[in-house]
Amino acid sequence: MKICFSWESIVPFNAGAHGDISQVMGMLKGLADRGYEVHFVSLHPGEIKGLGKVIIHQVPNSKNSLPREQKLMEYIAKLHHSINFDIFHFRSQNLVLLTKKHFPDKPCFYTMMPFYFITKNKNDFKKEQEVINACDRVVVFTNNWKNYYQKVYSVSPKKLELIRVGVDESIINNKVENKNTPNKSTIGYFGGVREDYGLEPMLNTIAALKQEKKNVWELMIAGTGNKQYLETLKNLTKKLNIQDDVKFLGYIPREEIFKYMSQCSIAVNLRVDRTPDKQRGFDYSVPIKVVEYMLAGVPVVGSNDGGMKELLGRDYPLLVNPHSLKEITTAIKKVSFDPQLRRKIIETNKEKAAPFLNSSVINNYISAYQTILSETANGDLKD
């Protein structure tokens, strides 16, 4: 099986968003490691490490003024004539449309990018419906996104492939041991320093807990983001008199994250959508960093949005209203002082997170690809 992927961004692959890169790399490398011929085409691949057997193609520089997707398609078409790809798989709507225009009989997968959900622009809706009609499968990452697509668009359930975002297998080999001192427990947050990730409520929570029992909890914040907002958070720690109870670690390389995570007895992920019509999509998306906490054996206190409920379960005992100081403090104390509950949460969370391991995700991609190739051979590719 010969599969063609692309990186359509004008940003070099190695300079893209860390989440996007890890997801794409995990999928490409996982398929190549299973013996499939994986081709990765990019305008600006940059220096790429860790892709193993993946065959990387860089679009040659040219003086033509074609839009970037057309440049990619022009080069992909040349590759196809010599390689004869079995499957195309893109995130770019334009690449999907161009591929089905030039090679209508070749299966094409589209990894959903919900532009209309964000913009509420009618033209974006029309474009997305056109792409859904043209492609042969739409990959969605959660059940909530799958339900959204079925509700909003004209699409056959058969065309929607639910395939989770993959998490590196090595996570389960990182044994997390509680290294807290007898007098203090560390609550960890790992991710972007942004207003919509509930960091201000967490600072207020640390202050409230400190008033109840002095110096029992501390908060570790690892990540980067808006510098002005970071200063706001640091000023708030001074105002609340908790500057000695909060550590701002800044950026931590991915390979060192588990060293810091091993110092935490609890992790937090309190998503707060301040946009009109909840355009951040928290009711549909599953935060991969929470999956990593679950696999590493760190209990998670999370916001009670739809994405967290899908991941952790609606009856998960540590789901909270991110605006409620009482609910957050109660959840932290509950998991800290009830060893039996803590053990149960750790065990069940690992089971819930297992489908996100790369090995499971790659199996799902292979199954989807093989199914569509079988349909192509039988002449029933289209619904």
LINHUHU-V840423 format. One record per residue. NEAR is the number of other C-alpha atoms within 8 Angstrom. Layout:
# LINHUHU-V840423
near = [NEAR,NEAR]
This chain:
# LINHUHU-V840423
near = [7,11,13,12,11,10,10,10,8,7,7,11,14,9,7,9,6,6,6,8,11,8,11,8,10,12,12,11,13,11,13,13,9,6,6,10,11,14,12,12,14,14,14,11,11,8,6,8,5,6,9,8,8,12,8,8,8,9,11,5,4,4,4,4,4,6,6,9,10,10,10,14,11,8,9,9,8,8,9,9,7,6,6,8,10,10,13,13,12,13,10,9,10,7,13,15,11,10,12,13,7,6,7,8,6,9,14,14,14,16,10,8,5,7,10,11,7,8,7,9,7,7,6,11,11,8,8,12,10,8,11,12,8,9,14,13,11,13,12,14,11,13,10,12,11,12,8,8,9,11,7,6,7,7,10,8,6,5,9,12,10,10,11,10,9,11,13,8,9,6,10,8,6,8,7,10,6,8,7,11,6,5,7,10,12,13,13,14,11,8,8,8,12,9,9,8,11,12,11,8,10,8,11,10,11,13,11,9,12,11,7,6,7,7,9,10,12,13,13,12,12,13,12,9,9,8,6,6,11,10,8,8,10,9,8,9,12,9,7,9,8,11,10,6,10,11,10,7,9,8,7,9,6,5,5,8,9,9,7,8,9,12,11,15,14,12,13,10,12,11,12,10,9,6,7,5,4,9,9,7,7,12,9,11,13,10,8,8,8,9,11,10,12,14,13,12,11,13,14,12,15,13,13,10,9,11,13,15,12,12,9,9,8,6,4,8,5,10,11,12,9,14,5,8,10,6,9,13,11,8,13,11,8,8,12,9,6,8,8,6,8,11,8,8,9,12,9,8,13,12,7,9,12,9,8,12,12,13,8,10,15,11,8,9,9,9,8,9,9,8,8,10,10,8,10,11,7,7,6,8,10,4,4]
